[in-house]
Amino acid sequence: MPDTSFLHWPFLEERHREFASRVKDFAAELHVSHDDVDTACRTLVRRLGEAGLLRAVAPAAYGGAGETYDVRSLCLAREILAYHDGLADFAFAMQGLGTGPVTLFGSEELKSRILPAVVRGERIAAFALSEPEAGSDVAAMATSARIEGNEAILDGEKTWISNGGIAEHYVVFARTGEAPGARGLSAFLVEADNPGLTVAERIDVIAPHPLARLRFEGCRVPLANRIGEPGAGFKVAMATLDVFRSTVGAAALGFARRALDEALYRARTRHLFGAPMGDLPLTQASLAEMATDVDTAALLVYRAAWTKDMGAPRVTREAAMAKMVATENAQSVIDKAVQIFGGLGVTKGVPVEALYREIRALRIYEGATEVQKIVIARETLKGAGG
């Protein structure tokens, strides 16, 4: 069983403990086959909606749980779901990320049309920012949107798009040219059946998720679907990531907790040289490092979430630290768990083998570790004044 003592840290309130209990009960009864990943994700989104858990990704006015995002609840949901099922975490996270720009910057019409169906699990959402030559470097974005009358016409490509191929809508970022670089981008909500949008390629990765490359060719989108002001696309993207980046760390934390629990069970039940494996000093050293890495990550994740929930306008530094440390620590924890399992640890179907594949992408998406280091350094220098 995972350690739940963190639920009593001062970062969290009684309502968070009650929410965590609901998510845990849901996850414990979740048995969805991953043989067909698209079908599995559709099923998971529907079930998350039916259970009321997707209320965490939207404001109360549109069927959600609170007046605004409660980042601690988002983190708790992702941590607990990731502990039990990485694809369930993915399904939950993308409903939030794929509608975050609408929640934060969308018009009343867009919010009313999109958010209630997302909360019910009836509309699958996606966030389309990355391009073949513009991932971490958003300013290098090449996808364009030219304005003609009351429409924007999109041309270009997006890649590594989660929920690509199964989403009902994509929040797409494109260059509209109001200013050079990152200051000349805008965000648009594009319906999946919009003429001119095609799924150019489905992408297979080591931990299967719905992923695709999208192509836009003369894709006409009503200007009413623009999210935020013209040229404010970078602001929209960064504000959304400011909310959800901490939750990536929470998902990594869930993976790490599961790996630690699997390793503890193995250490207690596997015998070597006439004694439990856990009696070996080297095994104990690994377990000590794993437990410390988990708690370190948890402290940073819930510190960042608490700071945002307490009203901080931006938590760029805190979220970057949480994402970087939690994902890197989880990689280390899971690697040690595989080592404790030995040959069994690289056998397909064993939990630590699946965790080993699941964790790797988290060190890259929503800002690779190297990018987080740059962000942290810049924010720290900025805070030093002078």
C-alpha positions in Angstrom: 0.0 0.0 0.0 1.3 3.5 -0.8 2.4 5.8 2.0 -0.4 8.3 2.5 1.1 10.3 5.4 1.7 13.2 3.0 -2.1 13.8 2.9 -1.7 15.2 6.4 1.0 17.7 5.4 0.0 21.4 6.0 -0.2 21.9 2.2 -3.5 19.9 2.1 -6.9 20.3 3.7 -9.7 17.9 4.7 -11.4 18.4 1.4 -8.3 17.2 -0.4 -8.1 14.1 1.8 -11.8 13.4 0.9 -11.1 13.9 -2.8 -8.0 11.7 -2.6 -10.2 8.9 -1.1 -12.7 9.2 -3.9 -10.0 9.0 -6.6 -8.3 6.0 -4.8 -11.7 4.1 -4.7 -12.2 4.8 -8.4 -8.7 3.7 -9.3 -8.8 0.6 -7.2 -11.9 -0.7 -9.2 -10.5 0.4 -12.6 -9.8 -2.5 -14.9 -9.6 -1.3 -18.5 -7.8 -3.3 -21.1 -5.0 -1.4 -22.9 -5.0 -3.7 -26.0 -6.6 -1.0 -28.1 -5.3 2.2 -26.8 -7.8 4.5 -28.5 -10.7 2.5 -27.2 -9.1 2.4 -23.7 -8.7 6.2 -23.6 -12.3 6.8 -24.7 -13.5 4.4 -22.0 -11.3 6.0 -19.4 -12.5 9.5 -20.2 -16.1 8.4 -20.1 -15.7 6.7 -16.8 -13.7 9.6 -15.2 -16.6 11.8 -16.3 -19.3 9.5 -14.9 -17.4 9.3 -11.6 -17.4 13.1 -11.3 -13.6 13.3 -11.2 -13.3 15.5 -14.3 -15.1 18.2 -12.4 -11.6 19.1 -11.2 -10.7 20.4 -14.6 -13.3 23.1 -15.0 -15.0 25.9 -13.0 -18.2 25.3 -11.2 -20.1 27.6 -13.6 -19.6 24.9 -16.3 -20.1 21.8 -14.3 -16.8 21.8 -12.5 -16.0 21.6 -8.8 -14.7 25.1 -7.8 -14.6 28.7 -8.8 -11.2 28.2 -10.4 -8.5 25.5 -10.6 -7.5 23.8 -7.4 -4.1 22.6 -8.4 -3.7 20.4 -5.3 -6.7 18.4 -6.4 -5.3 18.1 -9.9 -2.0 16.8 -8.5 -3.7 14.4 -6.1 -5.8 12.9 -9.0 -2.8 12.5 -11.2 -0.6 11.0 -8.5 -3.2 8.4 -7.5 -4.3 7.6 -11.0 -0.6 7.2 -12.1 0.0 4.9 -9.2 -2.7 2.5 -10.5 -2.8 3.1 -14.2 -0.6 5.3 -16.4 -3.2 5.5 -19.1 -5.9 6.7 -16.7 -3.6 9.5 -15.6 -3.0 10.4 -19.2 -6.8 10.5 -19.9 -7.4 12.7 -16.9 -4.5 15.1 -17.6 -5.4 15.7 -21.2 -8.9 16.7 -20.3 -7.4 19.4 -18.2 -4.6 20.5 -20.5 -6.7 20.4 -23.6 -9.2 22.8 -22.1 -7.0 24.9 -19.8 -6.7 27.7 -22.4 -10.5 27.8 -22.8 -11.0 27.9 -19.0 -8.3 30.7 -18.5 -8.8 32.8 -21.6 -11.8 31.6 -23.6 -15.0 33.6 -24.4 -18.2 32.8 -22.6 -19.5 31.2 -25.7 -16.5 28.8 -26.0 -16.6 27.9 -22.3 -20.3 27.2 -22.4 -20.0 25.1 -25.5 -16.9 23.1 -24.6 -16.4 22.7 -20.9 -19.6 20.9 -19.7 -19.1 18.1 -22.3 -15.5 17.8 -21.2 -16.5 17.5 -17.6 -19.0 14.8 -18.4 -16.4 12.8 -20.3 -18.3 13.2 -23.6 -15.7 15.4 -25.4 -12.0 14.4 -25.6 -9.6 17.4 -25.6 -6.1 18.0 -27.0 -3.4 20.7 -26.8 -1.5 21.3 -30.0 1.7 23.3 -29.4 4.7 21.3 -30.5 6.0 21.2 -34.1 8.7 19.2 -35.9 11.1 22.2 -35.4 9.4 23.9 -32.5 9.1 22.0 -29.3 10.9 23.6 -26.4 11.6 26.7 -28.6 8.0 27.9 -29.0 9.2 31.1 -30.7 10.3 29.0 -33.7 6.7 28.0 -34.4 6.0 27.8 -38.1 2.3 27.0 -38.3 0.5 30.1 -39.5 -2.9 31.6 -39.3 -3.9 34.5 -41.6 -7.0 36.4 -40.9 -9.6 36.8 -43.7 -12.8 38.4 -42.7 -14.3 36.5 -39.7 -12.1 33.5 -40.2 -8.5 32.4 -39.5 -6.9 30.1 -42.1 -4.4 27.7 -40.6 -1.5 26.1 -42.5 1.3 24.0 -41.0 2.0 20.9 -38.9 1.9 19.9 -35.2 3.5 16.8 -33.8 3.7 14.7 -30.7 0.0 15.7 -30.0 -1.5 13.7 -27.2 -5.0 12.4 -28.0 -4.2 13.1 -31.6 -6.6 11.1 -33.7 -9.3 10.6 -31.0 -9.9 14.2 -29.8 -13.1 16.1 -30.5 -11.1 19.4 -30.5 -7.6 20.7 -30.5 -6.3 23.9 -29.0 -3.9 25.0 -31.7 -1.2 27.7 -31.5 -0.2 29.4 -34.7 1.8 32.4 -35.9 -0.5 35.4 -36.6 2.4 37.9 -36.9 1.4 40.7 -34.5 5.0 40.9 -33.4 8.3 39.0 -33.9 9.0 35.6 -32.2 6.8 34.4 -29.3 4.8 37.7 -29.2 3.2 37.0 -32.6 1.3 33.8 -31.8 -2.4 33.2 -31.2 -4.5 30.3 -30.0 -7.5 28.8 -31.7 -10.0 26.0 -30.8 -10.2 23.7 -33.9 -12.9 21.0 -34.1 -11.5 17.6 -35.1 -13.9 17.4 -38.1 -12.9 20.9 -39.4 -12.1 20.7 -43.1 -8.4 21.2 -43.8 -7.3 19.4 -40.6 -6.0 15.8 -41.1 -4.3 13.3 -38.9 -1.1 12.9 -41.0 0.5 10.1 -38.9 -0.2 8.1 -35.8 2.9 7.9 -33.6 3.8 4.8 -31.6 5.9 5.3 -28.4 7.4 3.0 -25.8 4.4 3.5 -23.4 1.5 3.5 -25.8 -0.8 6.5 -25.8 -2.8 8.1 -28.5 -0.3 10.4 -30.3 -0.3 12.0 -33.7 1.1 14.4 -36.2 -1.5 16.8 -37.5 -1.6 18.7 -40.8 -3.4 22.0 -41.4 -4.0 22.9 -45.1 -6.3 25.9 -45.6 -8.1 25.0 -42.4 -10.7 27.7 -41.9 -11.6 28.4 -38.3 -14.2 31.0 -37.1 -12.6 34.0 -35.4 -15.0 33.3 -32.6 -12.9 30.2 -31.8 -9.8 32.4 -31.0 -8.8 32.0 -27.4 -7.5 35.2 -25.8 -6.4 38.3 -27.6 -4.6 38.4 -31.0 -0.9 37.8 -30.5 -1.4 36.5 -26.9 -0.9 32.8 -27.8 2.4 32.5 -25.9 0.8 34.0 -22.8 -2.1 31.6 -23.2 0.2 28.6 -23.5 2.5 29.6 -20.6 -0.3 30.4 -18.2 -1.8 27.0 -19.0 1.5 25.2 -18.5 1.9 27.2 -15.2 -1.1 25.4 -13.9 -0.5 21.9 -15.3 3.3 21.6 -15.1 3.2 20.8 -11.4 0.8 18.0 -12.2 3.3 16.3 -14.4 5.5 16.1 -11.4 2.5 14.6 -9.5 2.1 11.9 -12.1 5.8 11.0 -11.9 5.4 10.9 -8.1 2.6 8.3 -8.5 4.8 6.2 -10.7 7.7 6.5 -8.2 5.4 5.5 -5.2 4.3 2.4 -7.1 7.8 1.5 -7.9 8.9 1.9 -4.3 6.0 -0.3 -3.1 6.8 -3.0 -5.6 10.5 -2.9 -4.6 9.6 -3.1 -0.9 7.4 -6.1 -1.5 10.2 -7.8 -3.5 12.8 -7.0 -0.8 10.6 -8.6 1.9 9.6 -11.7 -0.1 12.6 -12.5 -2.2 15.3 -14.5 -0.4 19.0 -14.4 -1.3 21.8 -16.1 0.6 19.4 -17.5 3.1 17.8 -14.3 4.2 15.2 -11.7 2.8 16.7 -9.5 0.2 15.8 -6.5 2.3 18.4 -7.6 4.9 21.2 -6.9 2.4 22.9 -3.5 3.1 23.0 -2.6 -0.6 19.3 -3.2 -0.9 18.6 -1.1 2.2 20.7 1.7 0.7 18.7 1.6 -2.5 15.4 1.6 -0.6 16.6 4.5 1.6 17.5 6.6 -1.5 14.2 5.7 -3.2 12.1 6.7 -0.2 14.0 10.0 0.1 13.6 10.8 -3.6 9.9 10.2 -3.3 9.4 12.5 -0.3 11.6 15.2 -1.9 9.5 15.1 -5.0 6.3 15.2 -3.0 7.4 18.3 -1.1 8.2 20.2 -4.2 5.0 19.1 -6.1 2.6 20.1 -3.3 4.6 23.2 -2.4 4.1 24.4 -6.0 0.4 23.4 -6.1 -0.2 25.1 -2.7 1.6 28.3 -3.8 -0.6 28.5 -6.9 -3.8 27.8 -5.0 -2.9 30.5 -2.4 -3.2 33.1 -5.2 0.3 33.5 -6.6 -0.2 34.9 -10.2 2.6 32.7 -11.5 4.5 29.8 -10.1 7.0 29.5 -12.9 10.0 28.7 -10.7 8.2 26.5 -8.2 6.4 24.5 -11.0 9.6 24.0 -12.9 11.4 22.7 -9.8 8.6 20.4 -9.1 8.5 19.0 -12.6 12.2 18.6 -12.9 12.9 17.0 -9.6 9.8 14.8 -9.5 10.4 13.3 -13.0 14.2 12.9 -12.6 13.7 11.3 -9.1 11.0 9.0 -10.4 13.3 7.8 -13.2 16.0 7.0 -10.6 13.5 5.3 -8.2 12.0 3.2 -11.0 15.5 2.2 -12.3 16.4 1.0 -8.8 13.2 -1.0 -8.5 14.0 -2.7 -11.8 17.4 -3.5 -10.5 16.0 -5.0 -7.3 13.7 -7.2 -9.4 16.6 -8.4 -11.5 15.7 -10.3 -14.7 12.1 -10.2 -13.7 12.2 -6.4 -13.8 12.7 -6.3 -17.5 10.0 -8.9 -18.2 7.0 -7.5 -20.1 3.9 -7.5 -17.9 5.7 -6.9 -14.6 4.7 -3.5 -13.1 8.2 -2.1 -12.8 8.8 -2.8 -16.4 5.7 -0.9 -17.4 6.7 1.9 -15.1 10.2 2.1 -16.7 8.5 2.7 -20.0 5.9 5.1 -18.6 8.3 7.5 -16.8 10.7 8.2 -19.7 8.4 10.6 -21.6 7.7 12.7 -18.5 11.2 14.0 -18.5 10.6 15.5 -21.9 7.0 16.6 -22.4 5.7 20.0 -21.1 9.3 21.2 -21.0 12.3 18.9 -20.9 14.5 18.7 -17.8 17.1 20.9 -19.6 14.5 23.6 -20.3 13.3 23.5 -16.7 16.9 24.2 -15.6 17.0 27.3 -17.8 13.6 28.4 -16.4 14.7 27.9 -12.8 18.0 29.7 -13.4 16.3 32.7 -15.1 13.7 33.0 -12.4 16.3 32.7 -9.6 18.4 35.4 -11.3 15.3 37.6 -11.7 14.5 37.1 -8.0 18.0 38.1 -7.0 17.3 41.7 -8.1 19.9 44.2 -8.9 
